[in-house]
Amino acid sequence: MAPQDDKTTPPPLPEPLRVPVADSHTHLDMQDSTVGEALAKAASVGVTTVVQVGCDLAGSRWAADTAAAYDSVHATVALHPNEAPRIVLGDPDGWSRQGARQPGGDAALDTALDEIDTLAARPEVRGVGETGLDHFRTGPDGVAAQQRSFRAHIEIAKRHGKALVIHDRDAHEDVLRILREEGAPERTVFHCYSGDADMARICAEAGYFMSFAGNVTFKNAQPLRDALAVAPPELVLVETDAPFLTPVPYRGRANAPYLIPYTLRAMAEVKGMTEDALASAVAANTARAFGY
C-alpha cells in the first residue's frame, strides 16, 4: 500500500492560514497525541485556539482541567445526549468509555447533572455541551432521559451565562422545539451543523451560531453546503469534531485541529468569500460565542 493511501498515516500539514482561527469543537482526549503536541501542530498552521468538549463526567473534568492548564484551550462540560440514557437505563454492552454500567435511574442522572453544574461555574469553562438530542443512536426508550438532560443543560448554561453547545442528530424539530420551550441561552451553538438550508434560516433568525465540520466537504453533503451558503457570515464557526469527520481528501484518517484549514478553505469557496475574510469572521464569531 502506498503511504498516501495508508489510513493510519496522519494527513500532511496544510498551508498555514494567514488569519488565525479557532477549532470550535474538538476532543483532544480521544486523539493520538499529547495536548502540547496537538496545540503546537495546530498553531503552526494558524489554528491558535481550541474548544475542548466534554461528553461525560470524566471527560468534562478533564476538559476543565486542561483548559486551566493551557491558555489556548477553552472547555465545555456536559453529558452527551447518548450518555444520559446510559446513566438512567444502564449500558450493558459497555459501548461508552466507562464500560458496562448498571441502571442508575433518575437519581443518578440528577447527581451527574449536579456535577456538570459545579464544573460549569469554573472560569475556564466557556460552554455547556455537547448536549441536545440524538435520535440516531438512542432508541425510543431513551427519549425521556435525553430530553430531561437537555432541558437541565439549557438551564445550567443560562444560570452561569455560558454558551450552549448542541449535538443534534436526526432530531432537528425536537431540538428547536425544546429551545423554544425552555428559552435558548443568549449564545447557542449548533455543533457539527447537520440541518438543511431551511433550518439554517430558522437558526439565523434566532441568532444561533452554526458550526461546520469536515463533513461539509463530503461528496454527498450538498444539503450542508446549501445551508452554509445561506448562513450569515456573522453566525458561522468552523470545527473538527476530531478525531472524527476528517475533511476531504483525507476522509477516513484521524482528524485533528491542525486540519481546520482544509475545511475553512472549502467553506470559503461555498460562501464566495476570500479565505482571509471568512477566517476573520470565524475568529470573531468564536470569541463572541464562547466569551473569550
Disulfide bonds with the S-S distance in Angstrom:
none
